[in-house]
Amino acid sequence: MANANEGAGRDLSTLVDAREELQSLVQTIWRLRQPDGCPWDRKQTHASIAKNMIEEAYEAVDCIEDDDVAHLCEELGDVLMQVVLHAQIAADAGEFTMADVAHDIDEKLIRRHPHVFGEHAAASDADEVLDIWDQVKLAEKEARDADAAAAEERPAGLLDGVPHSLPALMQAQKVSRKAAAVGFEWDTVADVWDKVAEERAEFEREEPGSDAREMEFGDLLFALVNVARKEGIDAESALRASTAKFRARWAAMEDIAFERGIALESLSTAELNELWDDIKH
């Protein structure tokens, strides 16, 4: 019991520390935005720093994929700074505050975890949790639609909540998952592979270099993303991993070429393929 109490005490201490440090960060950002603060920070708008959010998030992802824990802490701080700065910009404009941001996400987390905070039975695995989330999100949409109907407004579309700025593979997987949640779905993975074959045939029928051929290639990629979704694979992460593997092997080829005193661009295709196979083995 003593050990359990000690553990609970450490957890509470960590929560208190986090609250104090977050409050300090919020105050720092507020100070920078004051009339006698930083000219750069005062000048920023949601639009002017929108791309910074994406850049900082990707730098954090790089640390995660490289298992670089030391730099991950720093990059997460940069992401958090973007959140707090956007909240302060909104507060200055009378739109919302950092407290609103924290309150809304806290409510959403509780609402979307009925298996933890509600009366729903405990989830047995992560796949069941995803099903619960889909059900909760649909219920949320139905509530929004009812509000829109009461106001005689067009309800939001099922896919409206998927950001257009997401990477293409990630966007495709989120869009297809939402559609599948309401029944627009293939029965089996084999059915999706049949769709892939169909899309490939349509791609090959189009004139090389034409806009139609490019569109059909996009349809082929979209079908492959649905294979990934049905298999429980994150298409974006899978392609990032494959690209990282390719980059690592190419760097190894460059190392060997440097050791041999040759330039890769001077090698023939056959020689490059032979060197590639050596690296793979």
Secondary structure, DSSP 8 states (H G I E B T S, - for coil): -HHHHHHHHHHHHHHHHHHHHHHHHHHHHHHHTSTTS-HHHHH--TTTTHHHHHHHHHHHHHHHHTT-HHHHHHHHHHHHHHHHHHHHHHHHTTS--HHHHHHHHHHHHHHT-HHHHSSS---SSHHHHHHHHHHHHHHHHHHHHHHHHHTT-----TTTTS-TTS-HHHHHHHHHHHHHHTT---SSHHHHHHHHHHHHHHHHHS-TT-HHHHHHHHHHHHHHHHHHHHTT--HHHHHHHHHHHHHHHHHHHHHHHHHHT--GGGS-HHHHHHHHHHHH-
